[in-house]
C-alpha cells in the first residue's frame, strides 16, 4: 500500500508541478478569452471522458485482482460503442470538426485513465505515475507548438490537448485491441451483466456529478461572459491541479485497499475514519497555505490581466478543501456498493447548484459572489456526506 502510494503520488506530483510551472509560458501565448474557449471545450471533455465507459472501470478497482484484465477489456469494449454513439448524436448539433475533437479526446483520455487504474490494481503504480508525467509534458509541448493555430472555435490549447492525448494513448489502444481479441465475446458480456449495478447507479451519479461540476463553465459564459470563463479556468488550474492529483490517486488507492479488507466492515470503517482525520489536517494546512500565496503567484507569474483570479481562486478553495476530506467516505460507499445512496446525494447536489445558477439569472450578482455561494453550498453538502457515512453508519451500511 505505502509503496504504491509513494510511486503513484510521485509521478502524479511531478506531472502537476509541470503543469503549474508552465502556466506563465502559456499565459504569454494565449489571452484570457483563449483560455475561456478552452475552458468550454475542457468542460465537455471532462463530462464525456468520465462517462465514456459507462463507469464500468470501477469494476477494476472495486473487485479483487482475479480476472482484472477481463474487466479492463470490458471497459474498452464499452467505450468504443459509447464513443460512436455520442459522435452520431453530437454531430447533429455541433460543427463536425469540433464534435470529432471532443469525442476522440474523450475516448483517448478514457483509455489512458482506465489503463492507469489497471496498472494500480496489478501493483504497477510507478508506471502509472510515469504516464501522468508524460501526459503533462506532451500536453504543454503541443499547446506551445500550436499557439498560432486558430480555426473557428478551435485554438492551439484545444488542438494541443487532442494531439497529446492521441500520441499517449496510441500504444495503449493497440495493446487493448490485442487484449480484447484474446477474450471470448460471450465472457465479456457475462462480465458486463454480472457487474451491471455499476452502470445502473454509478453512471447516473457520475453524469449528474460531472454536469454539476462543469455546470459553472456554461452558466458563467452565459451570465458573465467568455472573459469570466477564462478567469474561472485559470482559477481551476491553480486550485484544482495541485489537489486533483492527490484526490485521484488517494481515491483509487483507498478504494483498492478497502476492497481488500471489505470482509471486515468495522475495520474498513475505522480506517476510513482515521484517514478522514488525517486528510482534514492535511487539507487545512495545504489549502490555507495556497490561499496565502495565491496573490503572489498571480502577480509574479501571470500579471495584472489575471488579477481577478485571486478572489475566484480563494472562493473555490472552500469547495476543494472539503471535497478532499470526503475521499475516504466516498471510497467506503464504493467498496460496499451503496450506489443508490451516492446517486441520491448527487441528485440533491445537482438540484441545489442548478437552483442557485437560476437565481443568479434572476438576481444579478458579482462574479465572485456567485462563486462564493456555489463553493459554500458544495462544502456543506460534502460535510453532510462525510457525517452520514462515518458518524451515522447505520443509514449507509
C-alpha positions as CSV (number, residue, x, y, z in Angstrom):
1,X,0.0,0.0,0.0
2,X,2.7,2.5,1.1
3,X,4.9,1.6,-1.9
4,X,2.0,2.0,-4.3
5,X,1.1,5.3,-2.7
6,X,4.6,6.8,-2.9
7,X,5.1,5.6,-6.5
8,X,1.8,6.9,-7.8
9,X,1.9,10.1,-5.8
10,X,5.5,10.9,-7.0
11,X,4.6,10.6,-10.7
12,X,1.4,12.5,-10.3
13,X,3.0,15.2,-8.2
14,X,5.7,15.8,-10.9
15,X,3.0,15.9,-13.6
16,X,1.1,18.6,-11.8
17,X,4.2,20.5,-11.0
18,X,5.0,20.6,-14.7
19,X,1.5,22.0,-15.5
20,X,1.8,24.6,-12.8
21,X,5.3,25.8,-13.8
22,X,4.4,26.1,-17.5
23,X,1.3,28.3,-16.8
24,X,3.3,31.6,-17.2
25,X,4.5,30.4,-20.6
26,X,1.0,29.5,-21.8
27,X,-0.3,32.8,-20.5
28,X,2.3,34.7,-22.6
29,X,1.0,32.8,-25.7
30,X,-2.8,32.9,-25.1
31,X,-5.3,35.5,-24.0
32,X,-7.9,35.3,-21.2
33,X,-10.6,34.7,-23.9
34,X,-8.5,31.8,-25.4
35,X,-8.5,30.1,-22.0
36,X,-12.2,30.8,-21.9
37,X,-12.7,28.9,-25.2
38,X,-10.5,26.1,-23.9
39,X,-12.5,26.1,-20.7
40,X,-15.7,25.3,-22.5
41,X,-14.0,22.6,-24.5
42,X,-12.5,21.2,-21.3
43,X,-15.9,21.1,-19.7
44,X,-17.3,18.9,-22.5
45,X,-14.1,16.7,-22.4
46,X,-14.5,16.2,-18.6
47,X,-18.1,15.1,-18.9
48,X,-17.7,12.7,-21.8
49,X,-14.4,11.2,-20.7
50,X,-15.9,10.3,-17.4
51,X,-18.9,8.5,-18.9
52,X,-17.2,7.0,-21.9
53,X,-17.1,3.5,-20.4
54,X,-20.4,3.9,-18.5
55,X,-18.3,3.9,-15.3
56,X,-17.6,0.2,-15.7
57,X,-14.0,1.0,-14.9
58,X,-15.0,0.9,-11.2
59,X,-15.0,-2.9,-11.5
60,X,-11.2,-2.8,-11.9
61,X,-10.5,-1.2,-8.5
62,X,-13.6,-2.4,-6.6
63,X,-13.1,-6.2,-7.3
64,X,-10.2,-8.4,-6.4
65,X,-7.3,-8.9,-8.8
66,X,-8.7,-12.1,-10.3
67,X,-9.7,-11.5,-13.9
68,X,-8.7,-7.8,-13.7
69,X,-7.7,-8.0,-17.4
70,X,-11.3,-9.1,-18.3
71,X,-12.7,-6.1,-16.5
72,X,-10.3,-3.8,-18.4
73,X,-11.2,-5.4,-21.7
74,X,-14.9,-4.9,-20.9
75,X,-14.3,-1.2,-20.3
76,X,-12.6,-0.8,-23.7
77,X,-15.4,-2.7,-25.5
78,X,-18.0,-0.4,-23.9
79,X,-16.1,2.8,-24.6
80,X,-15.9,2.1,-28.3
81,X,-19.6,1.7,-28.5
82,X,-20.3,4.7,-26.4
83,X,-17.9,7.0,-28.4
84,X,-19.5,6.1,-31.7
85,X,-23.0,6.7,-30.3
86,X,-22.0,10.1,-28.8
87,X,-20.5,11.2,-32.0
88,X,-23.6,10.4,-34.0
89,X,-25.7,12.4,-31.6
90,X,-23.5,15.4,-31.1
91,X,-22.8,15.9,-34.8
92,X,-26.5,16.8,-35.2
93,X,-26.0,19.9,-33.0
94,X,-22.3,20.9,-33.4
95,X,-19.7,21.5,-36.1
96,X,-18.3,18.2,-37.2
97,X,-14.7,19.0,-36.5
98,X,-15.4,20.4,-33.0
99,X,-17.5,17.3,-32.3
100,X,-14.8,14.9,-33.6
101,X,-12.2,16.6,-31.3
102,X,-14.5,16.3,-28.3
103,X,-15.4,12.6,-28.9
104,X,-11.9,11.4,-29.8
105,X,-10.2,13.4,-27.0
106,X,-12.7,11.9,-24.5
107,X,-12.1,8.4,-25.8
108,X,-8.3,8.8,-25.7
109,X,-8.4,10.3,-22.2
110,X,-10.7,7.5,-21.0
111,X,-8.3,4.8,-22.4
112,X,-5.3,6.4,-20.6
113,X,-7.2,6.8,-17.3
114,X,-8.5,3.3,-17.4
115,X,-5.1,1.8,-18.2
116,X,-3.7,3.7,-15.2
117,X,-6.4,2.1,-13.0
118,X,-5.4,-1.3,-14.4
119,X,-1.7,-0.6,-13.5
120,X,-2.6,0.4,-10.0
121,X,-4.7,-2.7,-9.5
122,X,-1.8,-5.0,-10.6
123,X,0.5,-3.0,-8.4
124,X,2.5,-1.2,-11.1
125,X,1.6,2.2,-9.7
126,X,5.0,3.7,-10.5
127,X,4.4,3.1,-14.2
128,X,1.0,4.7,-13.9
129,X,2.8,7.7,-12.4
130,X,5.2,7.9,-15.3
131,X,2.3,8.0,-17.7
132,X,0.9,11.0,-15.8
133,X,4.3,12.8,-16.2
134,X,4.4,12.0,-19.9
135,X,0.8,13.2,-20.3
136,X,1.6,16.6,-18.8
137,X,4.8,17.0,-20.9
138,X,3.0,16.2,-24.1
139,X,0.1,18.5,-23.3
140,X,2.3,21.5,-22.7
141,X,4.6,20.8,-25.6
142,X,1.8,20.6,-28.2
143,X,-0.1,23.6,-26.8
144,X,3.1,25.6,-27.3
145,X,3.7,24.3,-30.8
146,X,0.2,25.1,-31.9
147,X,-0.1,28.5,-30.2
148,X,-0.7,30.2,-33.6
149,X,-3.5,27.8,-34.6
150,X,-7.0,29.3,-34.8
151,X,-9.9,27.9,-36.8
152,X,-13.4,28.9,-35.7
153,X,-13.9,27.6,-32.1
154,X,-10.7,25.6,-32.1
155,X,-7.4,27.2,-30.9
156,X,-4.0,25.9,-30.0
157,X,-4.9,24.9,-26.5
158,X,-7.7,22.6,-27.8
159,X,-5.6,21.1,-30.6
160,X,-2.6,20.6,-28.4
161,X,-4.8,18.8,-25.9
162,X,-6.2,16.5,-28.5
163,X,-2.8,15.6,-30.1
164,X,-1.2,14.9,-26.8
165,X,-3.9,12.5,-25.8
166,X,-3.7,10.8,-29.2
167,X,0.0,10.3,-29.0
168,X,0.0,8.9,-25.5
169,X,-3.0,6.6,-26.0
170,X,-1.8,5.2,-29.3
171,X,0.3,2.3,-28.0
172,X,-2.2,1.6,-25.2
173,X,-5.0,1.3,-27.8
174,X,-3.0,-1.3,-29.7
175,X,-2.3,-3.3,-26.6
176,X,-6.0,-3.0,-25.6
177,X,-7.2,-4.3,-29.0
178,X,-4.8,-7.3,-28.7
179,X,-6.2,-8.0,-25.2
180,X,-9.8,-7.8,-26.2
181,X,-9.2,-10.1,-29.2
182,X,-7.9,-12.8,-26.7
183,X,-11.1,-12.8,-24.7
184,X,-14.3,-14.5,-25.8
185,X,-17.1,-12.2,-26.6
186,X,-19.6,-14.2,-24.5
187,X,-17.3,-13.8,-21.5
188,X,-17.2,-10.0,-22.0
189,X,-20.9,-9.9,-22.0
190,X,-21.1,-12.1,-18.9
191,X,-18.7,-9.7,-17.1
192,X,-20.7,-6.7,-18.0
193,X,-24.0,-8.3,-17.0
194,X,-22.7,-9.5,-13.6
195,X,-21.4,-6.0,-12.7
196,X,-24.3,-4.0,-14.3
197,X,-25.0,-2.3,-11.0
198,X,-22.0,0.0,-11.6
199,X,-23.7,1.2,-14.8
200,X,-27.1,1.3,-13.2
201,X,-26.1,3.5,-10.2
202,X,-22.6,4.9,-10.8
203,X,-23.3,6.1,-14.3
204,X,-26.2,8.4,-13.4
205,X,-24.3,9.5,-10.3
206,X,-21.2,10.3,-12.3
207,X,-23.2,12.0,-15.1
208,X,-25.0,14.2,-12.6
209,X,-21.8,14.9,-10.7
210,X,-19.8,15.9,-13.7
211,X,-22.6,18.1,-15.1
212,X,-22.8,19.7,-11.6
213,X,-19.0,20.3,-11.6
214,X,-18.8,21.5,-15.2
215,X,-22.1,23.4,-15.0
216,X,-20.4,26.7,-13.8
217,X,-18.5,26.9,-17.1
218,X,-21.6,27.0,-19.2
219,X,-23.5,29.3,-16.8
220,X,-20.6,31.6,-16.3
221,X,-20.3,32.0,-20.1
222,X,-24.0,32.8,-20.3
223,X,-24.2,35.1,-17.3
224,X,-20.8,36.8,-17.0
225,X,-19.2,36.2,-20.4
226,X,-16.2,34.4,-22.0
227,X,-13.7,36.5,-20.1
228,X,-15.1,35.3,-16.9
229,X,-14.8,31.7,-18.1
230,X,-11.1,32.4,-18.8
231,X,-10.7,33.6,-15.2
232,X,-12.5,30.6,-13.9
233,X,-10.4,28.2,-16.0
234,X,-7.2,29.7,-14.7
235,X,-8.5,29.6,-11.1
236,X,-9.3,25.9,-11.6
237,X,-5.7,25.3,-12.8
238,X,-4.3,26.9,-9.7
239,X,-6.7,25.3,-7.2
240,X,-7.6,22.0,-8.9
241,X,-4.3,21.0,-10.4
242,X,-2.4,20.5,-7.1
243,X,-5.4,19.0,-5.4
244,X,-6.8,16.8,-8.2
245,X,-3.8,14.6,-8.5
246,X,-3.9,13.8,-4.7
247,X,-7.7,13.2,-4.9
248,X,-7.4,10.9,-7.9
249,X,-4.5,8.9,-6.5
250,X,-5.9,8.6,-3.0
251,X,-9.4,7.7,-4.3
252,X,-8.0,4.8,-6.4
253,X,-5.6,3.5,-3.7
254,X,-8.1,3.8,-0.8
255,X,-10.8,2.1,-2.8
256,X,-8.5,-0.7,-3.7
257,X,-7.2,-1.0,-0.1
258,X,-10.7,-1.1,1.3
259,X,-11.8,-3.7,-1.2
260,X,-9.0,-6.0,0.1
261,X,-10.3,-5.8,3.7
262,X,-14.0,-5.5,2.8
263,X,-14.9,-8.6,4.7
264,X,-14.5,-6.6,7.9
265,X,-16.8,-3.7,7.9
266,X,-15.7,-2.5,11.3
267,X,-12.0,-2.4,10.2
268,X,-12.9,-0.5,7.0
269,X,-15.0,1.9,9.0
270,X,-12.2,2.5,11.5
271,X,-9.5,3.1,8.8
272,X,-11.8,5.4,6.8
273,X,-12.4,7.5,9.9
274,X,-8.7,7.7,10.6
275,X,-7.9,8.6,7.0
276,X,-10.6,11.3,7.1
277,X,-9.0,12.9,10.2
278,X,-5.5,12.8,8.5
279,X,-6.9,14.4,5.3
280,X,-8.7,17.1,7.3
281,X,-5.4,18.2,8.9
282,X,-3.6,18.0,5.5
283,X,-6.4,19.9,3.8
284,X,-6.3,22.7,6.3
285,X,-2.5,23.1,6.1
286,X,-2.3,22.8,2.3
287,X,-5.2,24.9,1.2
288,X,-4.6,27.6,3.8
289,X,-1.0,28.0,2.5
290,X,-2.3,28.1,-1.0
291,X,-4.8,30.8,-0.1
292,X,-1.9,32.9,1.3
293,X,0.4,32.5,-1.6
294,X,-2.2,32.9,-4.5
295,X,-1.8,36.7,-4.8
296,X,2.0,36.4,-5.0
297,X,1.7,33.6,-7.6
298,X,-0.7,35.7,-9.8
299,X,1.4,38.9,-9.5
300,X,4.7,37.3,-10.3
301,X,3.7,34.6,-12.9
302,X,0.6,35.9,-14.6
303,X,0.4,39.7,-14.4
304,X,-2.3,42.3,-13.9
305,X,-4.5,40.9,-16.7
306,X,-5.3,37.9,-14.4
307,X,-5.7,39.8,-11.1
308,X,-9.4,38.6,-10.8
309,X,-8.1,35.1,-10.4
310,X,-7.0,35.8,-6.8
311,X,-10.5,36.3,-5.5
312,X,-12.1,33.5,-7.5
313,X,-9.4,31.0,-6.5
314,X,-9.9,31.7,-2.8
315,X,-13.6,31.2,-3.2
316,X,-13.0,27.8,-4.8
317,X,-10.6,26.7,-2.1
318,X,-13.5,26.2,0.2
319,X,-15.1,23.8,-2.4
320,X,-12.0,21.7,-3.0
321,X,-10.7,21.6,0.6
322,X,-13.9,19.9,1.9
323,X,-14.2,17.6,-1.2
324,X,-10.6,16.4,-0.4
325,X,-11.6,15.4,3.1
326,X,-14.6,13.5,1.6
327,X,-12.4,10.9,-0.2
328,X,-12.4,8.1,2.4
329,X,-16.1,8.3,2.9
330,X,-16.7,8.1,-0.8
331,X,-14.3,5.1,-1.2
332,X,-16.2,3.3,1.6
333,X,-19.5,3.6,-0.2
334,X,-18.0,2.5,-3.4
335,X,-16.5,-0.7,-1.9
336,X,-19.7,-1.7,-0.2
337,X,-21.7,-0.7,-3.3
338,X,-24.0,1.7,-1.6
339,X,-24.5,3.2,-5.0
340,X,-28.1,4.3,-4.6
341,X,-27.0,6.4,-1.6
342,X,-24.4,8.1,-3.8
343,X,-26.9,8.7,-6.6
344,X,-29.4,10.3,-4.3
345,X,-26.7,12.5,-2.9
346,X,-25.6,13.7,-6.3
347,X,-29.2,14.4,-7.4
348,X,-29.8,16.7,-4.4
349,X,-26.4,18.4,-5.1
350,X,-27.2,18.9,-8.7
351,X,-30.7,20.4,-8.0
352,X,-29.2,22.8,-5.4
353,X,-26.5,24.0,-7.8
354,X,-28.9,24.4,-10.7
355,X,-31.3,26.4,-8.5
356,X,-28.5,28.7,-7.4
357,X,-27.5,29.5,-11.0
358,X,-31.1,30.2,-12.0
359,X,-31.2,32.6,-9.1
360,X,-28.1,34.3,-10.5
361,X,-30.1,34.8,-13.7
362,X,-32.9,36.4,-11.9
363,X,-30.9,38.3,-9.3
364,X,-27.7,39.7,-10.8
365,X,-24.7,39.4,-8.6
366,X,-20.9,39.9,-8.9
367,X,-19.0,37.0,-10.4
368,X,-17.0,36.4,-7.1
369,X,-20.2,36.4,-5.0
370,X,-21.7,33.8,-7.2
371,X,-18.6,31.5,-6.9
372,X,-18.5,32.0,-3.2
373,X,-22.1,30.9,-2.8
374,X,-21.5,27.9,-5.0
375,X,-18.4,26.9,-3.1
376,X,-20.1,27.2,0.3
377,X,-23.0,25.1,-0.9
378,X,-20.7,22.3,-2.1
379,X,-18.8,22.4,1.2
380,X,-22.0,22.0,3.2
381,X,-23.1,19.1,1.1
382,X,-19.8,17.3,1.4
383,X,-19.8,17.7,5.2
384,X,-23.3,16.1,5.2
385,X,-21.9,13.2,3.1
386,X,-19.0,12.6,5.5
387,X,-21.2,12.8,8.6
388,X,-23.8,10.4,7.2
389,X,-21.2,7.8,6.2
390,X,-18.8,8.0,9.1
391,X,-20.8,9.2,12.0
392,X,-24.2,7.7,11.3
393,X,-23.1,4.5,9.7
394,X,-26.5,2.8,10.0
395,X,-28.0,4.9,7.3
396,X,-25.4,3.7,4.8
397,X,-24.2,0.3,6.0
